[in-house]
Amino acid sequence: MTPPAKARVVIIGGGVVGCSVAYHLVKKGWNDVVLLERKQLTSGTTWHAAGLIAQLRATENMTRLAKYSQELYGNLEAETGVATGFRRCGSITVALSEERKEEIFRQASMARAFGVEIEEITPEEVKARYEHLNTADVVAGVYLPLDGQGDPANIALALAKGARQGGAKVLERVKVTGLRKTGRRVTGVDWQSEEGSGTIDCEHVVNCGGMWGHELGRMAGVNVPLHACEHFYIVTEYIAGLERLPVLRVPDECAYYKEDAGKILLGAFEPNAKPWGMAGIPDDFEFDQLPEDVDHFEPILEAAVNRMPMLAEVGIHTFFNGPESFTPDDAYHLGLAPEMDNVWVAAGFNSIGIQSAGGAGMALSEWMDSGAKPFDLGDVDISRMQPFQGNRHYLFERSKETLGLLYADHFPYRQKATARGVRRTPLHEHLKARGAVFGELAGWERANWFADEGQERGYRYSWKRQNWFGNAAREHMAVRENVGLYDMSSFGKIRVEGPDAEAFLNHVGGGDFSVPVGRIVYTQFLNERGGIEADVTVTRLSETAYLIVTPAATRLADETWLRRHLGDYRTVITDMTPGEAVLAVMGPNSRKLLQAVSPNDFSNEAHPFGTARDIEIGMALARAHRVTYVGELGWEIYVSTDMAAHVFETLEAAGEELGAKLCGMHMMDSCRIEKGFRHFGHDITCEDHVLEAGLGFAVKHGKPTFIGRDAVLRKREEGLRKRLVQFRLTDPEPLLYHAEPILRDGEVVGFLSSGNYGHALGGAVGLGYVPCPGETPEQMLGSSYELEIAGTRVKAEASLKPMYDPKSERVKA
Ligand SMILES: Cc1cc2nc3c(=O)[nH]c(=O)nc-3n(C[C@H](O)[C@H](O)[C@H](O)COP(=O)(O)OP(=O)(O)OC[C@H]3O[C@@H](n4cnc5c(N)ncnc54)[C@H](O)[C@@H]3O)c2cc1C
């Protein structure tokens, strides 16, 4: 069939993901859908997947998508007549250490909060369910009865058939060779086949190119950071008498096992993966495999023979090595590419593309159809990627690690070891010389904590108190009781300037930007549902210029949100992030310290909370913003990068007498959670209504118009369905991280959106939403609360006001 001249959407790539996107778009009533596959459907990565289809992921929405895939695949055969081989065989994960046990038991608690059926099981119960397993050193296990497995190629073909039945044109042996663009839109797709070539004019393009996704992205001027890696499994000869078995994961040995038709498939997620395709993916790649590498697989096999002794008795039927794409953070890329307004991406599936395809296709089609994300997709939203992450050398280095991380211990605060040091602040060497232990965010090296003289400078990971717990506690208390200095240069800084800057911001943001020069506005950008798209502080620098300060990781997403709403406003948007360094000076003695290095007046009268002033500091000029994310008196000093080191040295020298302490990001997070400050992406997302998040004070619904205003007014009428509550464990020992279930009067009602330790409050602190339809705050707080940690329920105090300094007296001191 010759491709048509026009289509509403062209989907590039006929793997499981492209087929799922086509299937879901026709279900939405899009009847002008074209899918182009350069070779045959499934001939890229899909055909050789192992076919494990699990439900549980690290966050609620990712779990929701994986569960959706499961349910979809369960019904596909009846709908399309294509046998998908899908069956709910259940899965077992075993722990070989106490730390891994804590991880899988914490996951079990989380699973229950996400509505996934799961059981914690003893080694004896593991043995009863999987008798071939050597359980001598198994510490514990978890069993998910509804996990499944299926035939990946047939799942893709069933989706393609469903798409065709709905009117989509699914064309094979048609290669996309180029994309035509006008401004921020693709207008046509150039194709080539054995019969000829042509162009399809279209309104939307979806890049479902798998490991080709990076290259296809470049055609559209879109950054799709991913790199192919070799991924291995073996399949044994037929084993007579082998009964049907659940999928088995032994992450401590980097291995998974799947029984299929009397054979065992053993797959590996080894720590040092082998990147592949550095010179591009060969043009003739079609149902291809890569060369065996027995030496590379040997350690996995050796451990497997010990784990499952029957493997020593059977021959290996197949040694398989196939490429799959991996992304810098092990999460796939989904959504509207920031660089363009009609180029969509669903690629880079990190070895879970089969289990993810159904949900990804559903979510993307809803987003494309309605123009808005159906729910928070922050974990996978392509706008989380930084431009530099498209660098191929970076991707090559990082991909060696990401494959193995899938089965590594997912310790809290775990830092990536590869591809580090790309973005450094002007204070990097200063901090390093003073004991900084760095973590990475969006490529930025950030001091997470400071080691003492002679102390090991690195992380010792654990689910219990890690080696830096005491350091961070001292930094925390220095900020609470004296003064701390920390480098916040990684903040995203977006300058919005022009004659219409005020009007534009008043349209896009919930705050009131008609303020005097020097005023700082803390607010949110809302979507039409009142959900939070960005959490920002905006400083009026002049009549016509504002500076938006936003978290490092969301700079691109926020800038994109602004650009997409710019319309005809005469305003220029510029990323100023690397231009200014930011040094935070926080704590009750911060005023004293600044006064020692600057002739300016830092009193409440001269420099009240929520204002910015130009200052002299040392021999430099800077701008001091009186704001805080740690809940203390303090200033953020914005200084051009060339003078940052001088300002740092000046403050450090003056701080010696006061005992000022260098602090890191762990301190910042533990302080902010004590004060109940929300963390964007965790506590507040595009699906959390600003009023339910408790941030109504930051949006001025009295303004005549702004995006999301109607939703704010509606919610005021209707009342809140849920509220963000702060919890503190009364037992000072247990630790909270994320997603621990919240129990109200003994019933699970939600889970934590973030957690950390409150060193001043003397216990772990968490934030989480609690449903409260029609209830008053008093009724909510009248209940008794517990948080579940790895299966144990721990009593918690609950509060709607910050437990630390509820009246903000310290901030305004
Ligand atoms: C050994 C192994 C085991 C795995 N096991 C599992 C598992 O158990 N469970 C699981 O969920 N996942 C598993 N995966 C991962 C899964 O296979 C992938 O994530 C998934 O197949 C990705 O699908 P896709 O559609 O994104 O990519 P692909 O299947 O590679 O599809 C992309 C398609 O785009 C086409 N294309 C590229 N460029 C163009 C162009 N210019 N024009 C037209 N078409 C183009 C390609 O030909 C290709 O067919 C495994 C992967 C491997 C390698």
The ligand as a MOL file (V3000), in Angstrom:
LIG
                    3D

  0  0  0     0  0            999 V3000
M  V30 BEGIN CTAB
M  V30 COUNTS 53 58 0 0 0
M  V30 BEGIN ATOM
M  V30 1 C 16.8650 -9.3130 25.5720 0
M  V30 2 C 15.7120 -8.4230 25.8920 0
M  V30 3 C 14.7290 -8.8430 26.7730 0
M  V30 4 C 13.6590 -8.0140 27.0830 0
M  V30 5 N 12.7020 -8.4480 27.9490 0
M  V30 6 C 11.6420 -7.6510 28.2420 0
M  V30 7 C 10.6280 -8.0930 29.1370 0
M  V30 8 O 10.6850 -9.1970 29.6340 0
M  V30 9 N 9.6040 -7.2640 29.4260 0
M  V30 10 C 9.5250 -6.0210 28.8780 0
M  V30 11 O 8.5900 -5.3030 29.2010 0
M  V30 12 N 10.4630 -5.5810 28.0070 0
M  V30 13 C 11.5160 -6.3650 27.6840 0
M  V30 14 N 12.4790 -5.9270 26.8160 0
M  V30 15 C 12.3800 -4.5780 26.2920 0
M  V30 16 C 11.4420 -4.4760 25.1070 0
M  V30 17 O 11.7600 -5.4450 24.1620 0
M  V30 18 C 11.5710 -3.0920 24.5080 0
M  V30 19 O 11.5190 -2.1070 25.4990 0
M  V30 20 C 10.4690 -2.8190 23.5280 0
M  V30 21 O 10.4170 -3.8340 22.5690 0
M  V30 22 C 10.6780 -1.4840 22.8590 0
M  V30 23 O 9.7000 -1.3250 21.9010 0
M  V30 24 P 9.7460 -0.1110 20.8990 0
M  V30 25 O 8.5090 -0.1640 20.1160 0
M  V30 26 O 10.0870 1.1130 21.6510 0
M  V30 27 O 11.0510 -0.3980 20.0050 0
M  V30 28 P 11.2440 -1.3500 18.7570 0
M  V30 29 O 10.5800 -2.6430 18.9170 0
M  V30 30 O 12.6980 -1.4070 18.4760 0
M  V30 31 O 10.5020 -0.5800 17.6130 0
M  V30 32 C 11.0350 0.5630 16.9790 0
M  V30 33 C 10.7580 0.4240 15.4980 0
M  V30 34 O 11.0440 1.6430 14.8360 0
M  V30 35 C 11.4020 1.3200 13.5270 0
M  V30 36 N 12.0670 2.4610 12.9190 0
M  V30 37 C 13.2420 3.0220 13.2960 0
M  V30 38 N 13.5770 4.0240 12.4680 0
M  V30 39 C 12.5800 4.1180 11.5670 0
M  V30 40 C 12.3730 4.9520 10.4400 0
M  V30 41 N 13.2580 5.8820 10.0890 0
M  V30 42 N 11.2570 4.7800 9.7130 0
M  V30 43 C 10.3390 3.8190 10.0510 0
M  V30 44 N 10.5210 2.9920 11.0980 0
M  V30 45 C 11.6130 3.1330 11.8500 0
M  V30 46 C 12.3060 0.1270 13.7280 0
M  V30 47 O 12.4770 -0.6230 12.5680 0
M  V30 48 C 11.6170 -0.6230 14.8420 0
M  V30 49 O 10.8090 -1.6580 14.3760 0
M  V30 50 C 13.5660 -6.7320 26.4940 0
M  V30 51 C 14.5520 -6.3200 25.6020 0
M  V30 52 C 15.6070 -7.1520 25.2920 0
M  V30 53 C 16.6530 -6.6750 24.3430 0
M  V30 END ATOM
M  V30 BEGIN BOND
M  V30 1 1 1 2
M  V30 2 1 2 3
M  V30 3 2 2 52
M  V30 4 2 3 4
M  V30 5 1 4 5
M  V30 6 1 4 50
M  V30 7 2 5 6
M  V30 8 1 6 7
M  V30 9 1 6 13
M  V30 10 2 7 8
M  V30 11 1 7 9
M  V30 12 1 9 10
M  V30 13 2 10 11
M  V30 14 1 10 12
M  V30 15 2 12 13
M  V30 16 1 13 14
M  V30 17 1 14 15
M  V30 18 1 14 50
M  V30 19 1 15 16
M  V30 20 1 16 17
M  V30 21 1 16 18
M  V30 22 1 18 19
M  V30 23 1 18 20
M  V30 24 1 20 21
M  V30 25 1 20 22
M  V30 26 1 22 23
M  V30 27 1 23 24
M  V30 28 2 24 25
M  V30 29 1 24 26
M  V30 30 1 24 27
M  V30 31 1 27 28
M  V30 32 2 28 29
M  V30 33 1 28 30
M  V30 34 1 28 31
M  V30 35 1 31 32
M  V30 36 1 32 33
M  V30 37 1 33 34
M  V30 38 1 33 48
M  V30 39 1 34 35
M  V30 40 1 35 36
M  V30 41 1 35 46
M  V30 42 1 36 37
M  V30 43 1 36 45
M  V30 44 2 37 38
M  V30 45 1 38 39
M  V30 46 1 39 40
M  V30 47 2 39 45
M  V30 48 1 40 41
M  V30 49 2 40 42
M  V30 50 1 42 43
M  V30 51 2 43 44
M  V30 52 1 44 45
M  V30 53 1 46 47
M  V30 54 1 46 48
M  V30 55 1 48 49
M  V30 56 2 50 51
M  V30 57 1 51 52
M  V30 58 1 52 53
M  V30 END BOND
M  V30 END CTAB
M  END
